[in-house]
Amino acid sequence: MKGNRKALLVGVNIKQQADFSYSMKELANLAAACHIDSVAEVTQNLNRINKTHYIGTGKIEETLRFLEELDAELVIFNDELSATQIRNLEQELGKTVIDRTMLILDIFASRAKTREAQLQVEVAHLKYMLPRITGQRESLGRQGGGVGLKNRGAGETKLELDRRKIEAKIVVLNKELEALVAQRETQRNQRKKSGVPLVSLVGYTNAGKSTILNALLRRSHQSFNKQVFEKDMLFATLDTSVRKIKLANHQPFLLSDTVGFVDKLPHHLVKAFRSTLEEAATADLLIVVVDFSSPNYQKLVDVTNKTLKDIGIENVPMIYAYNKADLVDIEIPQLKGESLYLSAKQEVGIEELAELIGERVFKNKIHCDMLIPFDGGRLVSYLNENANVLATSYDDNGTKLTVECNQNDFEKYQQYVI
């Protein structure tokens, strides 16, 4: 799917969906991300999808006319198609047929950088292909009569071999993935032991999660090489990045940037990226980032919440960051309950976001006094770096600190508490 090829977009509006036009616009954006130019749209209102051809016979004729007039090479459908639908449509239209899932898989494949992301995408792609290899070999023979491999036609034998190869490859890739998941689990457990809170950025693709992470990094004076890739494009980031952020009172928290969501996200991809998204499941706080400049922003919120529920992420405290609010006629920054309206690009509201995070993840901080011997200089430095030191004084026995710290540090250094 490389090069600027021309495509016709086809979608079915089931039972007059209010957000159908937005879904078709998003399909065009997905196509553009695959270097495909959308030249026209064919849409149809139906109560349910046509099982054999996705669209009705009249719309197939209309699609054929468009293909001839516009010289399009591809036909892209706004839903996941079955093997039967793909075969029938390619026979009728005489063009390559692509569905929404194939587009998303292609984008993920081109954007995956780490080995884990590449494996996850490959597993998702193979699982998508498995039920669709039938019917892709029209020149192959049909299955012969009788029982057993010897009586099978060339086509059926080849299809069975293909199936077995794909299934075997999935097993191999999953084993490699399991090893990487185990490493991630070990890192996660180490972070839990440290007592440093974990905050996860989640949300629709291109909502500005990476931009918010980078803005918070700059605010806490982190070096430039700690910043993550950000760009105004769908699925710019697939790999989970975790960075340490410090608040004004020096208390640190970990901030993770996760893969973005999209409407009709293929379930194979959701399953494949489950281990990556579990970073959010173990978080102390989720920041749901929303593109407030989108006229369909509530739909983006709904898709995000549904995807989180589908992967089992529930009962984690949330705050909503309505990003790109500078493009809407409202005053920013503005806080309404658990919702903050801000602009990460303009860095308006980032300070307020940091304060809101601090209030949520450090609400159980412990206020205490510690007396640390003079030979415990490393501990004094640690507390100045990782706790909120409210007062410092000295006496004959050492350094006295009045601090606000987390439960983990309080228990770890209990011997110094006075």
Residue pairs with C-beta under 8 A, 6 or more apart in sequence:
1 34
1 35
1 36
1 98
1 103
1 106
2 35
3 35
4 35
4 36
4 37
5 35
5 36
5 37
5 73
5 74
6 36
6 37
6 39
6 70
6 71
6 72
6 73
6 74
7 31
7 36
7 37
7 38
7 39
7 72
7 73
7 74
7 75
7 76
7 98
8 38
8 39
8 40
8 41
8 42
8 63
8 66
8 67
8 70
8 72
8 74
8 75
8 76
9 24
9 27
9 28
9 31
9 38
9 40
9 41
9 42
9 76
9 78
10 41
10 42
10 43
10 54
10 55
10 59
10 63
10 75
10 76
10 77
10 78
11 20
11 23
11 24
11 27
11 41
11 42
11 43
11 44
11 77
11 78
11 79
12 43
12 44
12 45
12 46
12 49
12 50
12 54
12 55
12 78
12 79
13 20
13 43
13 44
13 45
13 46
14 46
14 47
14 48
14 49
15 47
16 45
17 23
19 296
19 299
20 43
22 295
22 296
22 299
23 78
23 263
23 264
24 41
24 43
24 78
26 262
26 263
27 38
27 76
27 78
27 100
27 103
28 38
29 234
30 100
30 103
30 104
30 107
30 234
30 262
31 37
31 38
31 76
31 103
32 38
33 103
33 107
33 233
33 234
33 235
34 103
34 106
34 107
34 110
36 74
36 76
38 76
39 70
39 72
40 66
40 70
40 72
42 55
42 59
42 62
42 63
42 66
44 55
44 56
44 59
46 55
46 56
49 79
50 56
51 82
51 84
51 85
52 84
52 85
52 88
53 60
53 85
53 88
53 89
53 92
54 77
54 79
54 81
54 85
54 89
55 63
60 89
60 92
60 93
63 75
63 93
64 92
64 93
66 72
67 75
67 93
67 94
67 95
72 95
73 95
73 96
74 95
74 96
74 97
74 98
75 89
75 93
75 95
75 96
75 97
75 98
76 98
76 99
76 100
76 103
77 89
77 97
77 98
77 99
77 100
78 100
79 99
79 100
79 264
80 99
80 100
80 101
80 264
80 266
81 89
81 97
81 99
82 131
82 132
83 131
83 132
83 133
83 134
83 135
83 136
84 135
86 97
86 99
86 132
86 135
86 136
87 135
87 136
87 138
89 97
90 96
90 97
100 264
101 128
101 264
101 266
101 268
102 128
104 262
104 265
104 266
104 269
105 121
105 124
105 125
105 128
105 266
105 269
107 234
107 235
108 117
108 121
108 124
108 235
108 238
108 269
109 121
109 122
109 125
111 117
111 235
111 236
111 237
111 238
112 118
112 120
112 121
112 238
112 239
113 238
113 239
114 239
115 180
116 177
116 180
116 184
116 239
116 275
116 276
117 238
117 239
117 276
119 173
119 176
119 177
119 180
120 177
120 269
120 272
120 273
120 275
120 276
121 238
121 269
121 272
122 173
123 170
123 173
123 174
123 177
123 268
123 272
124 266
124 268
124 269
124 271
124 272
124 273
125 268
126 166
126 169
126 170
126 173
127 170
127 268
127 271
127 272
128 266
128 268
129 166
130 163
130 166
130 167
130 170
133 159
133 162
133 163
133 166
134 159
137 155
137 158
137 159
140 153
140 154
140 155
140 156
140 158
140 159
141 153
141 154
141 155
141 156
142 153
142 155
142 156
143 152
143 153
143 155
143 156
144 151
144 152
144 153
144 156
145 151
149 157
152 160
177 275
180 275
181 275
184 275
184 276
184 278
184 279
188 278
188 279
188 282
191 198
191 254
192 282
193 408
194 408
195 406
195 407
195 408
195 409
195 412
196 244
196 252
196 253
196 254
196 386
196 406
197 253
197 254
197 284
197 285
197 361
197 362
197 406
198 242
198 253
198 254
198 256
198 279
198 282
198 283
198 284
198 285
199 253
199 254
199 255
199 256
199 283
199 284
199 285
199 286
199 287
199 357
199 361
200 255
200 256
200 258
200 279
200 280
200 283
200 285
200 286
200 287
201 209
201 212
201 213
201 255
201 256
201 257
201 258
201 287
201 289
202 209
202 258
202 261
202 280
202 286
202 287
202 288
202 289
202 304
202 308
203 209
203 260
203 261
203 288
203 289
203 290
203 300
203 304
204 260
204 261
204 262
204 289
204 290
204 291
204 300
204 303
204 304
205 234
205 235
205 236
205 260
205 261
205 262
206 232
206 233
206 234
206 235
206 236
206 260
206 291
207 260
207 289
207 290
207 291
207 300
207 323
208 289
208 291
208 323
208 324
208 344
208 345
209 237
209 257
209 258
209 260
209 289
210 228
210 229
210 230
210 236
210 237
210 257
211 230
211 323
211 344
211 345
212 287
212 289
212 321
212 323
212 344
212 350
212 353
213 227
213 228
213 241
213 243
213 255
213 257
214 227
214 228
214 230
215 344
215 347
215 350
216 245
216 255
216 350
216 353
216 354
217 226
217 227
217 243
217 245
218 227
218 347
219 245
219 347
219 350
219 351
219 354
220 245
220 246
220 247
222 243
222 244
222 245
226 243
228 237
228 241
228 243
228 257
229 236
229 237
230 236
230 237
234 260
234 262
235 259
235 260
235 262
237 257
237 259
237 260
238 259
239 259
239 276
240 256
240 257
240 258
240 259
240 276
240 279
241 256
241 257
242 254
242 255
242 256
242 279
243 254
243 255
243 256
244 252
244 253
244 254
244 255
245 252
245 253
245 254
245 255
245 354
246 252
247 253
247 354
247 355
247 357
247 358
247 362
248 354
249 358
249 388
249 404
250 384
250 385
250 386
250 387
250 388
250 389
251 358
251 362
251 365
251 386
251 387
251 388
251 404
251 406
252 385
252 386
253 284
253 357
253 361
253 362
256 279
256 280
256 283
258 276
258 277
258 279
258 280
259 273
259 276
259 277
261 303
261 304
261 307
262 303
263 299
263 303
265 307
270 307
270 310
270 311
274 311
277 311
277 313
280 286
280 308
280 313
280 316
281 311
281 312
281 313
281 316
283 316
284 316
284 317
284 360
284 361
285 316
285 317
285 318
285 319
285 357
285 360
285 361
286 308
286 313
286 316
286 317
286 318
286 319
287 318
287 319
287 320
287 321
287 353
287 357
288 301
288 304
288 305
288 318
288 319
288 320
288 321
289 321
289 323
290 297
290 300
290 301
290 304
290 320
290 321
290 322
290 323
291 297
291 300
291 323
291 324
292 322
292 323
292 324
292 325
292 327
292 328
292 341
293 324
293 325
293 327
293 328
294 300
297 322
301 320
308 314
317 360
318 338
319 338
319 339
319 340
319 356
319 357
319 360
320 338
320 339
320 340
321 340
321 342
321 353
322 339
322 340
322 341
322 342
323 342
323 343
323 344
324 343
324 344
324 345
325 332
325 334
325 341
325 342
325 343
325 349
326 332
326 343
326 345
326 346
326 348
330 341
332 341
332 342
332 343
332 348
332 349
333 340
333 341
333 342
333 348
333 349
333 352
334 340
334 341
334 349
335 341
335 352
335 356
340 349
340 352
340 353
340 356
341 349
342 348
342 349
342 350
342 352
342 353
343 349
344 350
362 404
362 406
364 406
364 407
365 388
365 404
365 405
365 406
366 404
366 405
366 406
366 407
366 410
367 402
367 403
367 404
368 402
368 403
368 405
368 410
368 417
369 400
369 401
369 402
369 403
369 417
369 418
370 383
370 400
370 401
370 403
370 413
370 416
370 417
370 418
371 395
371 397
371 398
371 399
371 400
371 416
371 418
372 379
372 380
372 398
372 399
372 400
372 401
372 416
373 397
373 398
374 398
374 399
376 398
376 399
376 416
379 413
379 416
380 399
380 401
383 389
383 401
383 403
383 405
383 409
386 405
386 409
387 403
387 404
387 405
387 406
387 409
388 403
388 404
388 405
389 401
389 402
389 403
390 402
390 403
390 404
391 401
391 402
392 399
392 400
392 401
392 402
393 399
393 400
394 400
400 418
410 417
